[in-house]
């Protein structure tokens, strides 16, 4: 009979990000200890099925595999999470701090704490052991924010790369317009159905992170791009943004995968001859442009679907432009030697 614990793990794509492993088990499994027959009796399995989306489940799965390997275990399934104590948590914290950026390390620690909570709820870990283990402090420090905001010329070049005939170009232009014009996450764009579109009100109904729903308002340009795509797609029910076959000549009423959205943008950026960018970079550009136009950060936060304004501030890239322009005003009286090669850019 198939073990549902194993089945759950096999359904989740493993993306092992561990950079270094220890060569001995810090929490050795007791020989002969059987794996639970039910997934909700396994601390890690119980936590994974409590997550809201496949993407967050995959992130948690990867984080737990990283923690398991750093603790000398084979994988998430074989790790006796209920036997982890404050000593092991402090060792894990130390190794994470050595090999990962603070935000990544703290996210992994947080997910491990959540699994230990499941062990406590299952009655396999005492309250005292649980409270001591989760009391390990967060790792201090910060790193520069990832990603970038695109320049106006880059945005124009991306849309010009979609100025072709055919359904694929129309779909890609609509995708870019939705990502940049509404600030959607790629998983939110992938989830869009035709029924979520209200053309009369120029809005999209978004099922966002944490299963929170919001309304995204489309300006005239976004709506025009979506309209052009619907002329090729048709107004039938199903996913708004569809897959393509036959080198982009035939529309398949199948939902775009989030990875496909990333690859579409990568291909269009290459055609536009701009620096590589991601769907989330368009979201950063959306937020930065809103703030550039004098909109209140609370408005930008609501439009982006952030539950905390502090999250929105991390997407603001205006300071980078200001600092770059300020650096250009500093006069450096340097003169290159006459025989120096010309500068490269």
C-alpha positions as CSV (number, residue, x, y, z in Angstrom):
1,X,0.0,0.0,0.0
2,X,1.3,3.5,-0.9
3,X,2.4,5.5,2.1
4,X,0.6,8.9,1.9
5,X,3.6,10.6,3.5
6,X,5.8,9.5,0.6
7,X,3.1,10.4,-1.9
8,X,2.9,13.9,-0.6
9,X,6.6,14.5,-0.8
10,X,6.8,13.0,-4.3
11,X,4.2,15.5,-5.5
12,X,6.4,18.5,-4.4
13,X,9.3,19.5,-6.7
14,X,12.5,19.2,-4.7
15,X,14.8,22.2,-5.1
16,X,17.7,21.5,-2.8
17,X,19.5,24.8,-2.0
18,X,21.9,23.4,0.6
19,X,25.4,24.6,-0.1
20,X,27.2,22.4,2.4
21,X,26.3,19.4,4.4
22,X,27.6,18.0,7.6
23,X,28.9,14.4,7.5
24,X,27.3,13.1,10.7
25,X,23.7,13.0,11.9
26,X,23.0,15.5,14.7
27,X,19.7,13.9,15.4
28,X,20.1,10.2,14.6
29,X,16.9,8.3,13.9
30,X,16.2,5.5,16.2
31,X,16.5,2.2,14.4
32,X,13.2,0.5,13.7
33,X,11.2,3.7,14.1
34,X,8.5,3.4,11.5
35,X,7.3,6.4,9.4
36,X,3.7,7.4,10.2
37,X,1.1,5.8,8.0
38,X,-0.9,9.0,7.8
39,X,0.5,12.2,6.4
40,X,-1.2,14.3,9.1
41,X,0.7,12.3,11.8
42,X,4.1,13.3,10.4
43,X,5.2,16.8,11.7
44,X,6.6,17.9,8.3
45,X,3.7,16.4,6.4
46,X,1.2,18.1,8.6
47,X,2.8,21.4,8.1
48,X,3.1,21.0,4.3
49,X,-0.6,20.2,3.9
50,X,-1.4,23.3,6.0
51,X,0.2,25.6,3.5
52,X,-2.0,27.6,1.2
53,X,-0.6,27.3,-2.3
54,X,1.6,24.9,-4.3
55,X,4.3,27.6,-4.5
56,X,4.5,28.1,-0.8
57,X,4.4,24.3,-0.3
58,X,7.3,23.9,-2.7
59,X,9.3,26.7,-0.9
60,X,8.7,25.0,2.5
61,X,9.6,21.6,1.1
62,X,12.9,23.0,-0.2
63,X,13.6,24.7,3.1
64,X,13.0,21.6,5.2
65,X,15.2,19.5,2.9
66,X,18.0,22.1,3.4
67,X,17.6,21.9,7.2
68,X,17.5,18.2,7.1
69,X,20.7,17.9,5.1
70,X,22.5,20.4,7.3
71,X,21.5,18.3,10.3
72,X,23.0,15.3,8.7
73,X,19.8,13.6,7.7
74,X,19.0,12.0,4.3
75,X,15.9,14.0,3.6
76,X,12.7,15.5,5.0
77,X,11.0,12.2,5.4
78,X,13.7,10.5,7.4
79,X,14.3,13.4,9.8
80,X,12.9,12.8,13.3
81,X,11.7,16.4,13.7
82,X,10.1,15.6,17.1
83,X,13.6,14.9,18.6
84,X,15.1,18.3,17.6
85,X,16.0,20.3,20.7
86,X,17.5,23.7,21.4
87,X,21.0,22.4,20.9
88,X,20.3,21.2,17.4
89,X,18.4,24.4,16.6
90,X,21.4,26.5,17.6
91,X,23.7,24.4,15.5
92,X,21.3,24.7,12.6
93,X,21.2,28.5,13.1
94,X,25.0,28.7,13.1
95,X,25.3,26.8,9.8
96,X,22.6,28.7,8.2
97,X,24.2,32.0,9.2
98,X,27.5,30.9,7.7
99,X,26.1,29.9,4.3
100,X,23.0,31.9,3.7
101,X,21.8,35.5,3.6
102,X,20.0,36.5,6.8
103,X,16.5,36.6,5.2
104,X,16.9,33.2,3.7
105,X,18.3,31.7,6.8
106,X,15.6,33.1,9.0
107,X,12.9,31.9,6.6
108,X,14.3,28.3,7.0
109,X,14.4,28.7,10.8
110,X,10.8,29.9,10.8
111,X,9.6,26.9,8.8
112,X,11.5,24.5,11.0
113,X,9.8,26.2,14.0
114,X,6.5,25.6,12.4
115,X,7.2,21.9,11.9
116,X,8.2,21.6,15.6
117,X,4.9,23.2,16.5
118,X,3.2,20.5,14.5
119,X,5.2,17.9,16.5
120,X,4.0,19.6,19.7
121,X,0.4,19.6,18.5
122,X,0.7,15.9,17.7
123,X,1.9,15.2,21.2
124,X,5.3,13.8,20.2
125,X,7.2,16.8,21.7
126,X,6.8,18.2,25.2
127,X,5.8,21.8,25.7
128,X,9.1,22.5,27.5
129,X,11.2,21.0,24.7
130,X,9.2,22.8,22.1
131,X,9.5,26.2,23.8
132,X,13.2,25.8,24.3
133,X,13.8,24.8,20.7
134,X,11.8,27.6,19.1
135,X,13.4,30.2,21.4
136,X,16.5,30.3,19.2
137,X,16.9,33.9,18.1
138,X,16.7,35.2,14.6
139,X,19.9,35.8,12.6
140,X,20.7,39.6,12.5
141,X,21.8,41.4,9.4
142,X,20.4,42.3,6.0
143,X,21.4,42.3,2.3
144,X,20.7,44.6,-0.5
145,X,17.2,43.9,-2.0
146,X,17.2,41.6,-5.0
147,X,15.8,42.5,-8.4
148,X,15.5,45.8,-10.1
149,X,13.1,48.3,-11.5
150,X,13.2,48.6,-15.3
151,X,13.8,51.9,-17.0
152,X,11.1,53.4,-19.2
153,X,13.1,52.6,-22.3
154,X,13.3,49.0,-21.3
155,X,9.6,48.8,-20.8
156,X,9.0,50.3,-24.3
157,X,11.5,47.8,-25.8
158,X,9.7,44.9,-24.2
159,X,6.3,45.9,-25.7
160,X,8.0,46.6,-29.1
161,X,9.3,43.0,-29.0
162,X,5.6,41.9,-28.9
163,X,4.6,44.2,-31.8
164,X,4.1,41.3,-34.1
165,X,1.2,39.6,-35.7
166,X,-0.2,36.4,-34.4
167,X,-1.8,35.1,-31.2
168,X,1.5,34.5,-29.3
169,X,2.5,38.1,-29.6
170,X,-1.0,39.3,-28.5
171,X,-0.9,37.0,-25.5
172,X,2.6,38.1,-24.5
173,X,1.7,41.7,-24.8
174,X,-1.4,41.1,-22.6
175,X,0.8,39.3,-20.1
176,X,3.3,42.1,-19.9
177,X,0.5,44.7,-19.6
178,X,-1.1,42.8,-16.7
179,X,2.2,42.2,-14.9
180,X,3.5,45.8,-15.3
181,X,0.2,47.7,-15.4
182,X,-1.4,45.9,-12.4
183,X,1.6,44.8,-10.5
184,X,0.6,41.1,-10.3
185,X,2.7,38.3,-9.1
186,X,3.2,35.7,-11.7
187,X,1.2,33.1,-9.9
188,X,-1.7,35.6,-9.7
189,X,-1.4,36.1,-13.5
190,X,-1.4,32.4,-14.0
191,X,-4.6,31.9,-11.9
192,X,-6.6,34.5,-13.9
193,X,-9.7,33.2,-15.6
194,X,-11.9,35.0,-18.1
195,X,-14.6,35.3,-15.5
196,X,-12.2,37.3,-13.3
197,X,-12.2,40.1,-16.0
198,X,-14.8,42.9,-15.8
199,X,-14.4,44.9,-19.0
200,X,-17.2,47.3,-18.1
201,X,-15.4,48.3,-14.8
202,X,-11.9,47.7,-16.2
203,X,-11.0,45.5,-13.3
204,X,-9.5,42.1,-12.6
205,X,-10.4,40.0,-9.6
206,X,-7.2,38.6,-8.1
207,X,-6.8,35.7,-5.8
208,X,-3.6,36.7,-4.1
209,X,-1.0,35.5,-1.7
210,X,-2.5,33.8,1.4
211,X,-5.7,33.3,-0.5
212,X,-6.6,37.0,-0.1
213,X,-8.8,38.5,-2.8
214,X,-8.5,42.0,-4.2
215,X,-9.5,44.1,-7.2
216,X,-6.8,45.3,-9.7
217,X,-7.7,48.3,-11.8
218,X,-6.6,48.3,-15.5
219,X,-6.0,51.6,-17.3
220,X,-6.9,52.0,-20.9
221,X,-3.7,50.6,-22.3
222,X,-3.8,47.5,-20.2
223,X,-7.5,46.9,-21.2
224,X,-6.6,47.5,-24.9
225,X,-3.8,44.8,-24.7
226,X,-6.2,42.4,-23.0
227,X,-8.9,43.1,-25.6
228,X,-6.5,42.4,-28.5
229,X,-5.6,39.1,-26.9
230,X,-9.2,38.1,-26.4
231,X,-9.9,38.7,-30.1
232,X,-7.5,35.9,-30.8
233,X,-8.4,33.7,-27.8
234,X,-12.1,34.2,-27.8
235,X,-14.3,35.0,-24.8
236,X,-15.0,31.4,-23.8
237,X,-14.5,30.2,-20.2
238,X,-11.2,29.0,-18.9
239,X,-7.8,30.6,-18.1
240,X,-7.4,34.1,-19.4
241,X,-3.7,33.6,-20.4
242,X,-3.4,30.3,-22.3
243,X,-0.6,28.1,-23.5
244,X,0.5,27.8,-27.2
245,X,1.5,25.0,-29.4
246,X,2.8,24.7,-32.9
247,X,5.4,27.4,-32.5
248,X,2.9,29.8,-31.1
249,X,0.3,29.4,-33.9
250,X,-2.3,27.5,-32.0
251,X,-4.0,28.4,-28.7
252,X,-4.6,25.7,-26.2
253,X,-7.1,26.4,-23.5
254,X,-4.6,25.3,-20.8
255,X,-3.4,27.5,-17.9
256,X,0.1,29.0,-18.2
257,X,2.5,27.6,-15.7
258,X,4.4,30.1,-13.5
259,X,7.7,28.9,-15.0
260,X,6.3,29.5,-18.5
261,X,5.6,33.1,-17.6
262,X,9.2,33.5,-16.5
263,X,10.5,32.0,-19.7
264,X,8.2,34.2,-21.8
265,X,9.6,37.3,-20.2
266,X,13.2,36.0,-20.6
267,X,12.6,35.4,-24.3
268,X,11.0,38.8,-24.8
269,X,13.8,40.6,-22.9
270,X,16.4,38.9,-25.2
271,X,14.4,40.0,-28.3
272,X,14.3,43.5,-26.9
273,X,18.0,43.5,-26.2
274,X,17.7,44.6,-22.6
275,X,19.1,43.2,-19.4
276,X,17.6,40.1,-18.1
277,X,14.6,40.7,-15.9
278,X,12.0,38.6,-14.1
279,X,8.2,38.9,-13.7
280,X,8.8,40.2,-10.2
281,X,11.0,43.0,-11.6
282,X,7.9,44.2,-13.4
283,X,6.1,44.2,-10.1
284,X,8.9,46.3,-8.5
285,X,8.7,48.7,-11.5
286,X,4.9,49.0,-11.0
287,X,5.4,50.0,-7.3
288,X,8.3,52.3,-8.0
289,X,6.4,54.1,-10.8
290,X,3.3,54.5,-8.5
291,X,5.5,56.2,-5.9
292,X,7.3,58.2,-8.5
293,X,4.0,59.7,-9.6
294,X,3.4,60.9,-6.0
295,X,0.9,58.2,-4.9
296,X,0.8,57.5,-1.2
297,X,2.7,54.4,-0.2
298,X,-0.5,53.0,1.5
299,X,-2.2,53.2,-1.9
300,X,0.7,51.4,-3.6
301,X,0.6,48.8,-0.8
302,X,-3.1,48.0,-1.3
303,X,-2.7,47.9,-5.1
304,X,0.2,45.4,-4.8
305,X,-1.7,43.2,-2.4
306,X,0.7,43.7,0.4
307,X,-0.6,43.2,3.9
308,X,2.2,45.3,5.5
309,X,3.5,48.6,4.2
310,X,7.0,47.7,5.3
311,X,6.9,45.0,2.5
312,X,6.1,47.7,-0.1
313,X,9.0,49.8,1.0
314,X,11.4,47.0,-0.1
315,X,10.1,47.2,-3.6
316,X,10.8,50.9,-3.9
317,X,13.8,51.5,-6.2
318,X,13.7,55.3,-6.3
319,X,16.6,55.7,-3.9
320,X,18.8,53.8,-6.4
321,X,18.1,56.3,-9.1
322,X,18.6,59.2,-6.7
323,X,21.9,57.9,-5.5
324,X,23.1,57.2,-9.0
325,X,22.3,60.7,-10.1
326,X,23.9,62.2,-7.0
327,X,27.1,60.2,-7.6
328,X,27.3,61.6,-11.2
329,X,27.5,65.1,-9.7
330,X,30.8,64.4,-8.0
331,X,33.7,65.9,-9.9
332,X,36.7,63.5,-10.1
333,X,39.8,65.3,-11.6
334,X,41.1,62.1,-13.2
335,X,42.7,62.1,-16.7
336,X,43.5,58.9,-18.4
337,X,47.1,58.5,-19.8
338,X,47.4,59.3,-23.5
339,X,48.1,55.7,-24.3
340,X,45.3,54.2,-22.2
341,X,42.7,52.1,-24.1
342,X,39.2,53.5,-24.4
343,X,36.8,52.7,-21.6
344,X,34.5,49.7,-22.0
345,X,30.8,49.9,-21.1
